[in-house]
Amino acid sequence: MKTNPIESDKKPGEIGSMTVLAARLTWVVVGPAALVLVLAGIVGNATGWFTGLDALFGAVVGLMALARWVEQRSGVATTIAGEPSTIEHCRRYILILMLSALGLWIAANVLSNHILA
């Protein structure tokens, strides 16, 4: 008898819904690509520290963290290497994502608004 409501008969990596597929694609492919494009926009527009692009950057980072959590809760989550993911993998990903994103955002704004301006 299953006691955990998120346990399933699926094996890690078996995507059984469009939601899980969208979540995985978001945190693995679409999110990082969007971050690169938004960072390029921030560097190219020296308009200050808290602009629409900065808000978009934060929204993409939040969406990536949410997508990782959604996949983790699905019961079929894997690491980027294809191994079964634990909640610790998810927490570590979100922590590293947030710290890296903060550093990249600061670097892009310093470069744009203070060095290249």
Summary of the structure (lengths in Angstrom):
residues: 117
radius of gyration: 17.1
end to end distance: 63.5
largest distance: 63.5
contacts: 305
relative contact order: 0.17
helix: 68%
strand: 2%
